Amino acid sequence: MKVAADAERLRREGADIVDFGAGEPDFPTPDNIKLAAVKALDANFTKYTNTGGTLELREAICERHKTDFGTNYAGATECMVTVGGKHAIFNLIQALINPGDEVIIPVPYWVTYKDVVNYAGGVCVFVETDESTGFEVSARLIERHLTPKTKLVIINSPCNPSGGVLSKEEFGAIYDLISKRDVFLLTDECYCQFVYDAAPFSIAAVPGAKDNVVVAGSLSKTYAMTGWRIGFALAPAPVIGAMMKLQSHCTSNPTSIAQKAAVEAMRGTQDSVPVMLAEYRRRRDFVIGRLRQILGVSIVTPKGAFYAYPNISVAFKSGKVKNSLDFSNQLLTASHVAVVPGEAFGTNDHIRISYATSMRELERGLDRLHKFIDGVRG
Ligand SMILES: Cc1ncc(COP(=O)(O)O)c(C=O)c1O
């Protein structure tokens, strides 16, 4: 947020900024989805809906999840619509976590988890992963951090920021581990359709998993709908009930018109998804190729999402740059490229580059990044 604000200020002052900071698709929302919202407006579908969303949308979400991943959720009791996937995560953590409860979070992590757990009075237990193994968390690593106070394990695959994707086997092993205990597994499926080299899957499809798995889903990235604010949770009925109580006193229902658009996203053509995925793959390959040309920079090939997470610690050796935040600030001020410092995600040797932007911007920004690192390498 700070980098975005600084970039915006520089832009207002006339600087030609290349923005690799934004974690949102540069594609427009597909036309069929937009049209459904227009129709909803024309039909005056502009009033309150049920707190957890219309039954029509909840059933559409469960159908889509079943078609894509083979799960079997009941729209009326095991699904709720939220104001973006972030809201599903917030609701769950506030409903589930009591002061002192421990929440296991693999590093690097999406920034929000930590703050939302802290807000609930929970204790974040960070599990360090290794760049040399693609930042992949394992059941073995998680097991070492389980205590009687562990209440929740959060897995985000594909991962923001690393682009890491857990294998089905490892995810299954993590599920086996927690299912033997009184622990919930939150699977953040925000980028579930953007997997490059394997078939997407949901751990919620494992027989029996529904009892202690919570899916946080989002339409933001899959359908380029970040501004519409539609996400969802799939969870055991008592958990949905608790989350619903919280939502009813905080936001009430997500926007009615956006819900109609979301029904079309779930039930209408899915043609836009592979088109975006192919474009992200093309950009990923370009970005990784260019980063590998920069002396001293290492990069784990992202297997999903639309982020690259290069190690830029080579820039610290000369003493001209102190850490990832300093790197990002200097890169922005001197070379007018906005990136997010790894510090925000729990590692200090990295920056996050979002390649959800045009090839032209990627070329311009990576040229500047290359020159910047050559200049500070010393
Ligand atoms: C890992 C992850 N989870 C969840 C979200 C939430 O997205 P939204 O609230 O737009 O659905 C994001 C957004 O950037 C994300 O990166």
The ligand as an SDF file (V2000), in Angstrom:
LIG
                    3D

 16 16  0  0  0  0  0  0  0  0999 V2000
   -3.5150  -14.9230   -1.5970 C   0  0  0  0  0  0  0  0  0  0  0  0
   -4.7090  -14.0420   -1.6920 C   0  0  0  0  0  0  0  0  0  0  0  0
   -5.8180  -14.4150   -1.0610 N   0  0  0  0  0  0  0  0  0  0  0  0
   -6.9310  -13.6760   -1.1030 C   0  0  0  0  0  0  0  0  0  0  0  0
   -6.9580  -12.4900   -1.8030 C   0  0  0  0  0  0  0  0  0  0  0  0
   -8.2320  -11.7100   -1.7450 C   0  0  0  0  0  0  0  0  0  0  0  0
   -8.7130  -11.2620   -2.9360 O   0  0  0  0  0  0  0  0  0  0  0  0
  -10.1440  -10.5910   -3.0100 P   0  0  0  0  0  0  0  0  0  0  0  0
  -10.4950  -10.0510   -1.6690 O   0  0  0  0  0  0  0  0  0  0  0  0
  -10.0320   -9.5440   -4.0530 O   0  0  0  0  0  0  0  0  0  0  0  0
  -11.0890  -11.6840   -3.4110 O   0  0  0  0  0  0  0  0  0  0  0  0
   -5.8090  -12.0370   -2.4630 C   0  0  0  0  0  0  0  0  0  0  0  0
   -5.7820  -10.7540   -3.1710 C   0  0  0  0  0  0  0  0  0  0  0  0
   -4.7790  -10.2350   -3.5630 O   0  0  0  0  0  0  0  0  0  0  0  0
   -4.6590  -12.8480   -2.4270 C   0  0  0  0  0  0  0  0  0  0  0  0
   -3.5370  -12.5110   -3.0590 O   0  0  0  0  0  0  0  0  0  0  0  0
  1  2  1  0
  2  3  1  0
  2 15  2  0
  3  4  2  0
  4  5  1  0
  5  6  1  0
  5 12  2  0
  6  7  1  0
  7  8  1  0
  8  9  2  0
  8 10  1  0
  8 11  1  0
 12 13  1  0
 12 15  1  0
 13 14  2  0
 15 16  1  0
M  END
$$$$
